[in-house]
Amino acid sequence: MTDQGRNVRARLPFMIRSNPKSGYVADWDDLPEWQRETDADIFDAIEARST
């Protein structure tokens, strides 16, 4: 995942909710490996469709 993807992941919960749950805004490095891989796959799929 690119730095841009990490930035989007960090900001998106605040764009959707004014007070998101702490699990939604965990730092990338604090996420379990499976969740980082899943988030990266989702971001890559979205990015591929938008280009």
C-alpha positions in Angstrom: 0.0 0.0 0.0 1.2 3.4 -0.8 1.7 6.3 1.6 -1.4 7.8 -0.1 -3.4 4.7 0.8 -2.3 4.8 4.4 -3.3 8.5 4.6 -6.7 7.7 3.1 -7.2 4.9 5.6 -6.3 7.2 8.5 -8.7 10.0 7.4 -11.6 8.0 6.1 -13.3 7.1 9.4 -13.3 10.8 10.4 -14.9 11.7 7.1 -17.7 9.2 7.7 -18.2 9.7 11.5 -17.4 12.6 13.7 -16.3 10.2 16.6 -15.2 6.8 15.2 -14.4 3.8 17.3 -10.8 3.5 18.3 -10.4 0.3 16.3 -11.3 2.2 13.1 -8.5 4.7 13.5 -5.6 2.4 14.7 -2.2 3.3 13.3 -1.1 1.2 10.4 1.7 -0.4 12.4 -0.6 -1.3 15.2 -2.9 -3.3 13.0 -2.6 -7.1 12.8 -0.9 -8.4 9.6 -4.1 -9.9 8.2 -5.9 -6.6 8.5 -3.0 -4.7 6.8 -3.1 -7.2 4.0 -6.9 -6.9 3.6 -6.8 -3.1 3.7 -4.0 -3.0 1.2 -5.9 -5.4 -1.2 -9.1 -3.3 -0.9 -7.2 -0.1 -1.6 -5.4 -1.6 -4.5 -8.7 -2.8 -6.0 -10.3 0.6 -5.6 -7.2 2.4 -7.0 -7.1 0.0 -10.1 -10.8 0.7 -10.9 -10.3 4.5 -10.7 -7.4 4.7 -13.1 
